[in-house]
Amino acid sequence: MKSIHRLTLKNIAQILFITTMSIFISCDDEDSDLPGVGEIEDLTPPESVFSAFRSQTDLLTFDLKNDTRSAINFLWEVPDGVTVLNDAPSSTQTPLEARDLSVKFPDFGTYEITLTSSDNNNASSTVTQTVEITKPLVDAPEPNFSFELKESDFRILDFTNESQKTARVIWVLPTGASLYDADPSDDVTPSLEDDNVKIRFPDEGTYDVTLKAFNIVDNEAEITKTVEVSASVAPTPVILEPGFDKGNDSRGAWEDKTYLSFDLGGIIQITTDPVQDGTNAAKLPDDGSRVGYQEIAVTPNTDYTLTYYYTIKTSPAGSVTVSIVGGTGFTSEAEVNAAIIATDTGNDQTNADSFTRVNLSFNSGSNSTVAIYFTNTGAEARVDSFSIAVDN
């Protein structure tokens, strides 16, 4: 009986220990489910916050950046007259339900923008901010323009906008004048707000043309110039590919076969280094086998100056010759040489990477067409940047 008693007491002690531990473990489990440890829903509404940033390209356009956290739905409110520029976030929403908003205001001034944000518990908050749009301090526009006769019709002049500190311009034409579309097939209609325009005048005479210039805050300034339209004014001839900057595609404009029924020489080569301007120049190998030849339209009995640049490798001795040939339809090299009305031969070999400028003056005589003809001898050479002007 004593042994049974001792066993029973031992068993009771073990049972009490296990029970006590179970209670402790049970209490720990219950403590992890107590409120306030993190599993109660947070019903605090999201705090609506946004910032406004002005566009770098339009003073009246702003990006509204939404900085709200813990929200999934948004609704913007903007004043009447404000244009919303962004798309809707989905097919079932409006643009005003986007997270971020892009808007354009109708004018400078003060506007109130409201943002309401809500989370998945429908808890929400609303914030209204005032956006003040002020004109920045900028320089006044400085209008200026130039004009010249380029078309064969003396009544059509080219006008080039040379204004400074200007965002846009408007041309004001005299009565009877109109914009001229030089290429109706390109589907681009000339506008009085284009930087550069061609203007057709009704006839010979004196006309006032005005250019209005506006800066980025629409401050305005204008300039008026008097234009004399005369049939006696010669147009500036057009040289095709004067800087060879279409690469190999430039060569056709300077190929003798384009204009002649025989060969004066091989077609020019093209180089990218060195160049006087742009990306390419004409290259002439040292054997003198290549030539450049291009016919251009001129006004008879008119003085012109052809400007170009050349460079020659420092050795062996070499030269570059550019000539003006009067007329067209030649059948032999002898005829071409006999028709040369002006020529210049350059032999500056000081620096192969430095171009020498040449001004070649000539009178067109009775010719309505002349050719620019260039070649070289002795050393590899480059020619670049042709231009021509009517001498006043």
QUIKABEL-V362039 format. One line per field, one symbol per residue. psi: psi as a letter, one per 40 degrees, with the letter a starting at -180 (. if undefined). burial: # if it has 9 or more other C-alpha atoms within 8 Angstrom, else .. A space follows every 50 residues. Layout:
# QUIKABEL-V362039
psi=???
burial=???
This chain:
# QUIKABEL-V362039
psi=dddddddddddddddddddddddddddddddeeiieeeehhhehiihhhi ihhiieeheehihhhhehifieiihihiiiehhhdiiidieeiideeidi ihihidiiahihhhhhiiaeeehiihihihhhhihihiiiigiiiiiihd idheehihhhhfiifhdiihihiiheiiihhdgeeeehhiieeidhihhh idaiahihhihhihaeefiiiiihihhhhieehhihihhhfdefeebdee ddeehddddieihdaiiiihiehiidiaeiihhhieefeiihhhhihihi fihihhhiiiiiieiahiihhhihhhaifieiddddddeheiihhifhfd heehihihhhiihebehehiihhiaiidihiiiigiiiihh.
burial=............................................###### .#.##...########.#..#.####.....#.#...##....#####.. #####..#...########...#####...#........######..### #..########.#.##.######...#.##.........#.#.#..#### #..#..###########.#####.....##...####.#.#####.#..# #.####..##......#####...##...#######.############# ##############...###########.#....##..#####....##. ##..#....#####..########################..
